[in-house]
Amino acid sequence: MSGNVQLLNDTLAAAKSEGRAALIAYLPAGFPTVDGGIEAVKAALDGGADVVEVGLPHSDPVLDGPVIQTADDIALRGGVRIADVMRTVREAHAATGKPILVMTYWNPIDRYGVERFTAELAEAGGAGCILPDLPVQESALWREHADKHGLATVFVVAPSSKDARLAEITAVGSGFVYAASLMGVTGTRESVGAQAEDLVRRTRATTDTPVCVGLGVSNAAQAAEVAGFADGVIVGSAFVKRMLDAPDDAAGIEGVRALAADLAKGVRGQA
């Protein structure tokens, strides 16, 4: 069975044709529970997200700040497994018809088996993977299997990335390029900053692949700011914080839905 890279491409193209950036939400699988996490992903999509990244909880998440680390700890203590990540992708995609990616560090895939992981993700209806710590020069095996199964390979670029490095990354990535708006870990910020706009400009000089910005966006005004220069706006910690701060799971899920609706207005210039 082939994965949904084409659905991802079509979704990003449709947002562009509407004159707006896509809204991409991030939520970890298994948080607050596997069932609760699935409902949260569906709520983000129902609220207005175009795409969701499902995080594969990891014990040493080098890119993630304290909010997502806390959610990952809860999921890991709850016994979340890769099978639960696949189930989250499958059920959220089946319920909404929207593209779902997995964001994961390389070690869990390496241990699980690249062929097995890509085959199962495609079977679940997944659109691809974001791989923040997989060096491009070591990615040939992954890309071979991802291409075979119709999955996007999304690499992360940072403000520190030199132009030649950006060209090397964008030459082999697919789906979109994840532009980290600043040096550091995930989390909400007071401002997203000029670094992100410069990074998008430099990345676009190397590729026609959409460039989506993450790290720091937490409200509609920031989403509107980033939507002014990027093809997609990625929001993670703000969604997770809604869940963590809620008095119960049901309230958290409604908080996710409400935040997605607010951010969707931001990317449409209606905030």
C-alpha positions in Angstrom: 0.0 0.0 0.0 1.3 3.5 -0.9 1.4 6.3 1.6 -0.1 9.7 1.3 2.8 12.0 0.1 0.6 13.1 -2.8 -2.2 14.1 -0.3 0.3 16.2 1.6 1.6 17.8 -1.6 -2.0 18.5 -2.7 -3.0 20.0 0.7 -0.1 22.4 0.7 -0.8 23.4 -2.9 -4.4 24.0 -2.1 -3.5 26.3 0.7 -1.2 28.2 -1.6 -3.9 28.5 -4.2 -6.1 30.1 -1.5 -3.4 32.7 -0.9 -2.6 31.5 2.5 -0.1 29.4 4.5 -1.1 25.9 5.7 -1.6 25.3 9.4 0.4 22.3 10.7 -0.2 21.1 14.2 2.0 18.8 16.3 0.8 16.5 19.0 2.5 13.5 20.6 1.0 10.1 20.4 -0.1 8.5 23.7 -0.7 11.9 25.4 -2.6 12.1 27.7 -3.5 8.5 26.7 -3.5 6.7 23.4 -7.2 7.2 23.0 -7.0 10.8 24.2 -4.1 11.6 21.9 -6.1 10.3 18.9 -9.1 12.5 19.9 -6.7 15.5 20.3 -5.3 15.0 16.8 -8.8 14.8 15.3 -9.8 17.9 17.3 -6.8 19.9 15.8 -7.8 18.8 12.3 -11.5 19.5 12.9 -10.6 22.9 14.3 -8.8 24.0 11.2 -5.4 22.4 11.0 -4.5 21.3 7.4 -1.9 18.8 8.5 -0.9 17.1 11.8 2.5 15.9 12.9 2.2 13.0 15.3 5.2 12.9 17.7 6.7 9.5 18.5 7.6 10.1 22.2 11.3 9.7 22.9 13.3 9.6 26.2 15.9 12.1 24.9 14.1 14.6 22.6 17.0 16.9 21.7 14.8 19.4 19.7 12.0 19.5 22.2 11.5 22.0 25.0 10.0 21.3 28.5 6.4 21.4 27.5 6.7 18.6 24.9 9.2 16.7 27.1 6.6 16.6 29.8 4.0 15.2 27.4 6.5 12.7 26.1 7.2 11.6 29.7 3.5 11.1 30.4 3.1 9.0 27.2 6.2 6.9 27.9 5.1 6.2 31.4 1.7 5.2 30.0 3.6 2.6 27.9 3.1 4.1 24.4 4.6 2.0 21.6 5.2 2.4 17.9 2.1 0.4 17.3 0.1 3.1 19.1 1.7 5.8 17.0 0.6 3.9 13.9 -2.9 3.5 15.3 -3.0 7.3 16.0 -2.1 8.0 12.4 -4.5 5.4 11.0 -7.5 6.6 13.0 -6.9 10.3 12.6 -6.5 10.0 8.9 -9.5 7.7 8.5 -11.7 10.1 10.5 -10.6 13.3 8.7 -9.1 12.4 5.3 -6.2 14.9 6.1 -2.5 14.2 5.8 -0.8 12.9 9.0 3.0 12.7 9.4 5.1 11.2 12.1 7.8 13.3 13.7 10.5 11.1 15.2 14.1 10.9 16.1 16.1 8.3 14.2 17.0 5.8 16.9 13.4 4.3 17.3 13.2 3.7 13.5 16.6 2.2 13.4 15.8 -0.2 16.2 12.3 -1.0 14.7 13.6 -1.5 11.2 13.4 1.0 8.3 11.4 -1.3 6.0 9.0 -2.3 8.7 8.4 1.2 9.9 7.9 2.7 6.4 5.6 -0.2 5.3 3.4 0.2 8.5 3.3 3.9 8.2 2.1 3.7 4.6 -0.4 1.0 5.5 -1.8 3.3 8.2 -2.3 6.1 5.7 0.6 8.2 6.8 2.0 10.9 4.6 5.6 10.8 5.7 8.1 11.5 8.4 9.9 14.5 9.9 13.4 13.4 10.9 15.1 16.2 12.9 18.3 14.3 13.8 18.9 12.2 10.6 21.9 13.7 8.7 21.1 14.0 5.0 24.3 12.2 4.1 23.2 9.2 6.2 19.6 9.1 4.9 19.8 7.0 1.7 18.4 3.9 3.2 15.5 5.8 4.8 14.7 7.6 1.5 14.8 4.5 -0.5 12.1 2.9 1.6 10.1 6.1 2.0 10.0 6.6 -1.8 9.0 3.0 -2.3 6.1 3.4 0.1 4.9 6.9 -1.0 6.1 8.7 2.0 7.6 12.2 2.3 11.0 12.8 3.9 11.0 16.1 5.7 14.3 17.5 6.9 14.9 20.3 9.4 16.9 23.4 8.5 18.1 26.0 11.0 19.2 29.7 10.9 22.8 28.4 11.3 22.5 26.3 8.0 24.8 27.7 5.4 23.4 28.1 1.8 25.4 25.1 0.5 24.0 23.0 3.2 20.5 24.2 2.5 20.9 23.2 -1.1 22.2 19.7 -0.1 19.2 19.2 2.2 16.5 20.5 -0.1 17.8 18.4 -3.0 16.7 15.2 -1.4 13.9 16.2 1.0 10.2 16.0 0.0 6.8 17.1 1.2 8.1 20.3 2.8 11.1 21.8 4.4 10.8 22.3 8.2 12.5 25.6 8.9 13.3 26.0 12.6 12.7 29.7 13.3 15.5 30.1 15.8 18.4 28.2 17.4 17.1 26.3 20.4 14.4 23.9 21.4 10.6 23.9 20.8 8.5 26.2 23.0 6.4 29.3 22.7 8.1 32.6 22.3 7.2 36.3 22.5 8.2 36.8 18.9 9.3 34.5 16.1 11.9 36.9 14.8 13.6 38.0 11.6 15.8 35.0 11.6 12.9 32.8 10.3 12.1 35.1 7.4 15.7 35.2 6.3 15.9 31.4 6.6 12.8 30.9 4.5 14.2 33.3 1.8 17.5 31.4 1.7 15.8 28.0 1.6 13.4 29.0 -1.2 16.4 30.1 -3.3 17.4 26.4 -3.4 14.0 24.6 -4.0 10.4 24.9 -5.0 9.4 22.6 -2.1 7.2 24.4 0.4 9.0 25.9 3.4 7.1 25.7 6.7 8.2 27.4 9.9 8.1 26.0 13.4 9.4 26.7 16.9 7.8 29.5 18.7 4.4 30.2 17.2 1.7 30.1 19.9 -1.1 32.5 18.9 -3.1 33.8 15.9 -1.0 37.0 15.6 2.2 35.1 15.4 0.7 32.7 13.0 -0.4 35.6 10.8 3.1 37.0 11.0 4.8 33.8 9.9 2.1 33.1 7.2 3.2 36.4 5.6 6.5 34.8 4.5 6.2 31.0 4.9 4.2 28.3 3.1 3.2 26.7 6.4 3.0 27.5 10.1 3.9 24.7 12.5 2.5 24.9 16.0 3.3 22.3 18.7 4.0 23.4 22.2 1.0 25.7 22.4 -1.3 22.7 21.6 0.4 20.5 24.1 0.2 23.3 26.8 -3.6 23.5 26.3 -3.7 19.8 27.1 -1.4 20.0 30.1 -3.2 23.1 31.6 -6.7 21.7 31.2 -8.6 20.4 34.2 -9.4 17.1 32.4 -8.8 15.4 29.1 -12.2 16.5 27.6 -11.4 20.1 28.3 -7.9 19.7 26.9 -9.3 18.3 23.6 -11.7 21.2 23.3 -8.8 23.6 24.0 -6.9 22.1 21.1 -9.9 22.5 18.9 -10.3 26.1 19.9 -6.6 26.9 19.4 -6.7 25.3 16.0 -9.6 27.5 15.0 -7.9 30.6 16.3 -4.6 29.8 14.5 -6.6 28.9 11.3 -7.9 32.5 11.3 -4.3 33.7 11.7 -3.0 31.9 8.7 -6.0 33.3 6.7 -5.3 36.9 7.8 -8.6 37.0 9.8 -7.0 37.3 13.3 
